[in-house]
Amino acid sequence: RHVLAGALLFAGADACTNLLVSPGASADKSTIYAYNADSGSLYGSIGLYPAKSHPANATREIWDWDDSVFLGVIPEAAETYTVVGNANEHGMVMGETTFGGLPELDSHGTGGLMDYGDLIWIALQRTKVCVDAIKLIDHLVQTHGYASDGESFSCIDGDEAWLMELIGKGKFEKGAVWVAQKVPDGAVLAHANQARTTTFDQNDPTNVMYSPDVVDFARKIGRYPADAPDADFDFSAAFDPVTFSGARHGEARVWDVYRLLLGMSDEVAGKAFQEKYLEYVRGYDLASGRMPLFLYPPEGSAKFSLTVADAMALMGTRLEGTWFDNRGIDRPDVGAGSGHSAYRWRPLIWKDTKGEEFVNERTVATQQTSWNFVSASRPWLPPAIRAIQWWAPDDSATSLRVPVYGGITRVPYHFADSVGQLPDAAVSPKHAPKADALNPSWDSAFWIWNLVSNLCYGERAELVTEALREEMGPLQRDLIDKTVAFEAKVVQEYELALDESNAVKKKSVAEKATTFCEHEGENAFYEWRHVFMKLFALTRDGFTISKGPTPQCVPGGTKVGCTHRLIPAVAENGYDQMWYDRMASDGESADRRRAPGGSGCGDECIRLEEHKRLRMNKRRKTKWEPIQSS
């Protein structure tokens, strides 16, 4: 696991994972987009941008997404659409992942106004389809300058799914260069903090868009030979060459998703893919070949037929069963602890006392996720419910997701934010809990979901994760079933699957969807808070606590075969044998812990020692027999 000095070029505390599914690869012909917004500093909440008409000469403020500092103002559009979370009222959903790219092209602090966060939410407010969103992003960065570094933008609109990879020009010039590609029908695409656009078809405007100077700018700054053909230009090689961390902490997540996807159709194909690209994603052989940008079903297999539930599972993967597996099951791993945890605390790169660098793995599901969602855009549904986000704060492997439509007009209370990630996303203080990323509240979904997730880390990870799955599975399925029934009822009542002309009906659908999301969000919040209490009770103080064998006496009933107060079963699970063996072989530490004992103590000594140990733990060797009533 030794890492060459300087290999970690762009790793940071914030990172995201994206999965795009074309209509031909989904079970119901919807487009699906799954997003984990990973950041240790963000407060996971749902923003609300109501639709508005703006007066002439109106402006809007631009605030940097990462640093939350004011950048300036730009002209506002005459009309803006409703946006809830990362979806708008027309069924378009957007998100991103940062790839960083060349340090000299980081446009942060160069005077540009348009940072990547504002680009997403402005595009959602002003456009209905991804192609128009891409054109708008280009216009905004060329007009007002870019203020971030390399970004991979994801977009779905019901009919199409697109990846747009963009990087600024640093101090060289104003603006940015970019390439956008449509996910071919029947294919899927994943990306995670590494530019994945290599060469691209420069003569297919239906499926590929790009800035006209993308190749020439690379030549200008010495990143592409002057005499090399335009057709051979590789975007990633020029602007975001793969480093150790790009492969190990970025591409390995794509590899994990792709191998599992292929394995769903053909186990052999999944294993073949896994082996073919293992050395590359380990980061030890970066020249062994990039993974394909788009993933198709194995040859001879049926087409992909993914559901939102499948996407939820894929976004919860943690490299289990692979060479990277963190859990210390197939091989010893001190970081896994006795609970076989798949998680590691940051930083990802650390040093021993000799100064050598080592690496922790970066999984798709991770503890510092601020929020995550699996969205679907269904063009056959009324606009207000066309885009659905199955939304949750925190870790995508441990989170119950609630339904949130792109056309609702109020955010469920416990998921709302009176400050907002950006100022325009805030709701009234009376419609949101008083909480933020530092100050917790028992009414905040972000904090309750974090309480649940944090029980799944550390020494009790294995036990709590299994118990959580038993709780979460039925709750999630119930929410999905309720949502399917609600949407069927809406379509049946209003018969306007493609009718956007009736304003009264549109408003009625939006209100019904809002009420539904508020109701289900409220119920889910209290269910999940109760789940936290159950899991906490299960593992408090290092025990495993469950229902005891003897019932509690009922007032006025029999006093035989029962106890006055509830006495649960309290199991001392301790640690696993591997942990004990490691401690027993640890030289000075083992000597300090060794108990004398042994046959040399004598029978009486052994008898008294055994009884003392039992009574110190309020136990006896023989079971208490109840007095029988006459």
N, C-alpha and C positions, 0 to 999 in steps of 0.2 A: 504493500500500500504506500510505498514511498513515492513522494511527489517531487518533481524537480522544482527548485526555487523559481518563483515567478510564474508558475503555471496557472495559478489562480488569478486570472486577469480581471474577470468581471463578476465573480460571485459576490453576492450581498445578502442582506437579510430578506429582501423582497424578491419573489419569483413567482411565476404563474404557469399553469398547465392548461392547454386548450385541446378540445376534440371537436372536429367538424364532420358531420355526417350528411351526405347528399341525399336528396329525396329517394333516389334509386337504391340506396343502401339502408333505408329505414323501413320498418315493418308497415307503416301506414302512409308512406309517401310524404311525410313531413320532412322538413330539414331540422336537424338536431344540432345544438351547440352546447357543449359542456365546458364550464370555466371554473377554475379554482383561483381566486384572487389571494395570493399568498403575501402576507405582510405582517410583521410583528407589531407594527405601530398603528395600523388602521383599525377603526371601530366599525365592525360589520353591521351596517344598517341599510335600509332600502330608501333610496332617494326618490323624490317626487317632483317632477317638472310639469305642472299643469299646462294644457294648451292655452295659448294666448294670442291676441292680436296686439301688435306693437305700433306705436305712432311713428310717423316719419322722423328720421334722425335719432331714433332710439339706439342706445348702445348696451353692450353687456360687458361685465367684468370678466377678466381671465385670471384665474388663480392656478398656480402651479400645483399639479396633483401630488407629486412626491413631497415637496417641501411646504406646501400650503401657504405660499407667499404670493402676494399680489404682483401680477405681471403687466397689467394695463387694461385697455378697453378696445373693443372692436365694434363696428356697426352691427345692430341686431336685425334679424330678418323681420319682414312684415308679419308673418304668421309662423308660429312654432307649434309642434305637436306635443301631445301628452307623452311623457316618458316616465316609466316606473322601473326603478332599478336599472337594468341594462337593456330594456325592451321598450319599444314605442307602440302607440295605438294602432299602427298599421302592420304590425307583425314582424318588424325588423329588430334584430338583437345583435349587439356588438360587445366585444371585449378585446383583450390584448395579452401579450407577454413581452417583456423587455429582453432584447438580446444584446443591447449595449453597442457592440461593434467597435470600430477603431476609436481609440481615445481622442484622436485629433478631430473626429467628426461629431463629438459630443457638443450639441448646440445649446446646452444649458448655460445661461449667463452670457450669451452672445448678443442679446438684445432682441431676439425673436420673441413673439408673444404666444404662439400656439404650442402648448404642451400636449402630450398624448392624451391625458385625461379629458381635457376640454374638447379635443378633436372628436372623441367618442360621443360625448353627450351633446355636442352641437350637431354632429351628423345625425344622431337619433332624433333630435328636435326638428331638423330641417328637411330630412329626406325620408322616402318610403322604401327604397330598394337599395341593395348593396352597391350596384354600379354607380348610382347617383351619390351615395355616401363616399365612395372612393374619389370621385371627381371633386366633391366638395372639400375633402381633406386636402387634396392637391392644391385646390384654389386657395384655401386658407393658409397653408404653409408658404406658398409662393408669394402671397399678398402680404401677410403679416409676419412672416419669419417663423422658424421652428425653434422650440425651446427645450427639447428633450434629446435623447440619443436614439439608438436603434430600437424600433418597435415592430412587432408582428401583430397586426390587427386582424381579428376574426369578425366575420359578418354573415348572418343568414337573413333571408327575407321571405321564406316560404317556398320560393321556387328555386333559389340558388344559395350556395355557400361559397364564400370567398376568403382567401388569405391575401392580405396586403402587407408587404414588408417594406419598411421605410426607414431611412436614416438621414439625418441632417447633414449640412455641409460645413458644420463647425464654423471656424473663423474665415474659411475660404470664401464663402458666398452666402447670400441669403437663400433660404428655402431648403428643399430636401429632394432626394432622389428615391425612387421606389419602383417596385414591381408588384402587381396584383394578379392572382390566378384563381380562376373558378375551379372548385372541386368537381371533377368529372362525375357525371351521374353514375351511381353504382359504387363510387369510391368513398373513402374516408381520409381524413388528414388530421394529424396531431402535431403540435409544436410546443416547445417548452424552453424558452430562454436561449435559443440558438437559432440564428437565421437558417431557414431550410430551403430557401430559393437558390438554386444553383443556375444552370442554363435554363433558358425559357424560349418559347416560340415567339419570335418577334413579328410574325405575320399571321396572327390569329386574334384579331381584335374582339371577337365574340367571347373568347375564353381567357385572354391575356391582355392586361393593360399595363403600361409603364410610363414613367416620365421620359420625355424625349431625349434628355441629356444624361440618362443613367450610365451609359457606356462612356460617353465623352468626359463626364466628370471624373470617372475612375481613371481615365487616361491622364487627365489634367493633374491629378494629385499623385501620379505615379503608381497607381494600383492596377493598371492594365496596359499592356504594351501598345504603343501607337500603331504598330503594323499588324496587330492581331485582328482577326475577323470579328465583327460585331456579334455574329451568330454564336461564337464560342464563349461569349462573356458569361462569367459565373458570378452572380450577385454575392453569394456568401463568401466565396474565395476573396473577392475584392474588398468587401466591407465588414465581414464578420468571420474571419478564418476560424476554423474549429480549433480550440485549445483543449487541454486536458479537462478543465472544468466544463467547457461547452459540451464535451462528449459525456463525461462521467455524471455531471449534475443536471444536464439539460437533455441531451439526446437519449440517455438511458431511460428517461421517463417515456419518451416516444416509443422506444424499443419495448418497454414493458407493456404498453397499451397495444402495440401492433402484434406482439407475439401472442397475447391473450385473444385478440380479435381473430387472428388466423386459427388459433387453436379451437375457437368455438365452432368453426366449420370443418377443420381438418387438423387433428392433433399432431400428425406427422409434419404438416406444413408449419405449424406453430413452432415446433421444436427445431425444425430446419432453419427457420428465420432466426430463432434465438441463438443458435450456434453460429450462423453465418456472420452476424454482426456483433458478437460478444466482444471480440478483441477491440473493435472500434469503440463501443460504448464504455468499455473499461477505461478508455483513454490512453491505452498503451500502444496502440497501432492506429494512429489517425489517418494513415495513408491506405488503410485496408479497404476503404470504400464507404461512401455515404449510403444511408438507408434511402429507399425511395420516398419521394415527397408524398405521393398518394398511395394508399394501400387498397388493393383489389382482392376479392376472394381468391383462394387458391384455384389453380387451373383444374377444371373438372368438378368444382364444388358449386353448390347453389349460391346465389347472390347473398350478400349481407342482408340481414333483416333485423336491424337493431331497434330496440325500444328505448324509451327514456329510462326504464329500469336497468337495461343493459348498460347504458351510459353511466348511470349512477354507480354500478358495480365497477366499471372500468376506471372511473375517477377515484375509486377508493383503494386502488391497488398500491402495494408497498414492496414490490420486488420479491414477493414471497415465492419460494420454490426455485429461485434462480441463484446464480453464482454470487449475487449481491446480497442475498437474504441476511437481514440484520438480526434475526431473532435468536441466534445461538442454538438452533435445534439440530441442524445437520453438522455443525462444527462449533467449537467453543467460541464465544464472543462475550467478553467481559462487559461490553456496553449494553448487552441485552438484559443483564441482570437476571435474577431468578424468575422474573415474570415474563421472560422471553419477549421483551418489547421490541417492536420494529422501528421505534423512534429514537432519535438522538438529539440532544440539545445542541444548539448552535454554539460556536461556529462550525461550519462544515469542514474547514481545514484547521488542523491544530498541530502543535509541535510537542515533541518530547523534550526532556531536559538536555538532550544533546543538540537540540535545534533542528532535528529532522522533521519534515512535514509528513502528516498522515491525513487520511480522508475519512469522513463519515459519509454514508450514502444519502442521496436526496431522492425521496420517493414522491410519487404523484400525490398521495394523501399525506399531509404533513401538519404538524401541530400549529404552525403559525398562520394558517389560512384565516383571512379576515372574513370572507364570505365565499360561498360557492353556489353554483346553480347548474342544473341541466335544463335547457330550454328547448322548446319545439315551436316551430312556426308552421301553422296549418292554413293555407290560403282558402280552404273551403269553409272556414268558420267566420262568423261576424267579426268585424275589425277589432272590437274591444277585447275579444278573447282569442284572437288569432295567434298571438304569441303568449305562451305560458312559460314562466320560469319556476322550476322546482327549486326553491331558494332556501338557503340555510346559512347561518353564521358558522364560522370555524371549520374544523377538520372535516373533509369530505368523506372520510371513512366512518365517522362516528356521529353524523348529524342527520336528524330527521328533517326532511325538506318539506316546505309548505308551498301550496300553489299561489302564485302571484302573476296576474295577467298584466300585459302591457298597456291595457286601456282602462284600468281602474282609476278612480278619482281620489281615493284615500288609501293610505298605507296602514296595514294592521298595526295597532298601537304599540305592541311590544317590539316591533321590528322597525319602528320609525325613529327619526333623529331630528331633534330641534335645532341642531347646528348644521348638519349636513356635511358630506364629504366635500362638496362645493356649496357655496352660499345659496344658490338658487334651488338646491335639492332639499333644503330644510323644510320641516313642517312646523306648525304652531307649537309652542312648548306644552300646551294643554293636550296635544295629540301625540305626545311621545314621552317615554320615561326620561327622568333626569339622570343621564349616564353618559359616559364617554369611554375612551380607550384606557383611561386611568382610574376613573371613578365608577365603581360597580353599582348595580341596582338589582334587587330581586324582581323588578318588573321588566328588565332588559333581556330580550332574547339572546343578544350577544353574550352576556355574562352567564346566563343559565346554560346555554349550549357549551360554553367554555368549561363550566363546572362539570358537566357530564363528560366531555372529551378528556379533561385532565385526569379523570379517574382511570382512563384506559392507558395511561402512560406509567412507566416505572415498574416497581416490584409486583404489582397486581395486574399487569397488562393482560396476560393471557386469560385469567379468570373473568375480569371485568368485560373484556371485549366480547367474550362468548355470551355473557349475561346480557350485554347491551344488544347484541344481535337478536336475541330472543325477544327483547322488548321492542326494538325498532322495526323489525320485519312486519309484524301485524299492523302496527301504526301506519307505516308507509303505504302498505297495500290498501289499507282502509281509505287513506287520503286519495290515492290514485283512483280507487273505485268511486268515491264520492264525486271526484272531479269529472270523471267520464259521464256519470249520471247527470250532473249539473249541465254539462255542455250539450248533451243530447236533449235535455229539456228546453234549453234556450233555443236551439235550432228548431225544435218542434213547435214552440210557441210563436216564434217570430218569422220563421221561414224566410230568412234574409241572408242565407249563407254567402251570397255574393252581392247583396244589395247594400250599397253604401250611401244611397241617396236620401233615405228617410231619417231625418235628424232626430225625430221623436223616438223612433225605435232604437236608433243608435244610442241615445242617451239612456233609454230604459235598460238596454243590455249592459251598458257600462255600470249602471247603478246596481243591477242584480249581481254582476261579477264582483263589484266592490264589496257588497254585503256578504257574498259567499266567501271571499278571501278574508274579510275581517273575522267572520265566524269561525272558519277553519283555522286561521292563524291563532285566534284566541284559545280555542280548544287545544291545539297542538302545543301552545306555550305551557299551559297548565299540565298537560300530560307529560311534557318533557321535564318540567320542574319536579314532578312526582317521580319520574324515572331517576333523576339525580338523587333524590332522597332514598329510593330503593337500593341503588347501587352503592351509595355511601354507607347505608346500613349493612349491606352485604359484606363490606370489607373494612369496616371501621377498626382502628387500632391494630391492624395487622392480622386480625382473625378473619375467618369466613363464617358469617353468621346467617343461620337459616331457621326455619320453623322447627321448634323442639318436638320430641316424641310424645311429651305429656301435655294434654290440653289444659287450658286455664279453667278453673272452677267457675261455674255460673252462679251468681248470687241466688240464694234460695234453693239451689239444687244440691246434688250429692257432693260430699267432701272427700270421696274416695276416688283414687285414680286420676286426680287432677291437682293443680297447684293454684295457690291463691293469686300470685302474680304470674305474668307471662315469663317463662324461662325458655329462651331460644337455645338452639344447638350452637355451640361456639367451638369451632374447629381450629386447632393450631396447625396451620399449614406450613408455617415457617418458610424455608427456601427449598429449592430443588437439590437433588443429590450432587449435581455437578458443582453447585455453589459450595456445599459443605466440603466436598473433596478438595476444592481449590483452597478453602480456608485451612483445612487440615494439613495441607502440604506447604503452607506459607511460612516456613522457617520459624523465626522468632515469634511471629504472630501466633503460629500454631502452638508453640511451647507455652505461651502465655495463657492460652485458652484450654489447654489439656486438663481434663478432670482426672484425679488419681484413680479412684474406683478399683475395679478388678477383684479377682478372687482372694488376693492377699489381705483384703479388708476383713474377711471373716463373715460368716452367715448373719450374725447379729448386726454387724455394721451395714451389710447390704440391705437387710430388712428395714432397719431404721432410716437409711438413706432413701429407699424407695417410698416409704410412708411420708417422709418429710417433703419430698418432691411433689407427691400427690396433694398433700394438704396445703402446701404453699400456693397451689393452683385451685384450691377449693374443690378437690376431687378425692374420691375414695376408691380403693381397689375393688370392693364389692358394691353391687348396685343396691340402692335403698329399696326396701320392700315396704309398701304402704300397710298401715295397721288396718286390719279387716274389722268392719263394724259388726257387732253382734246382732 
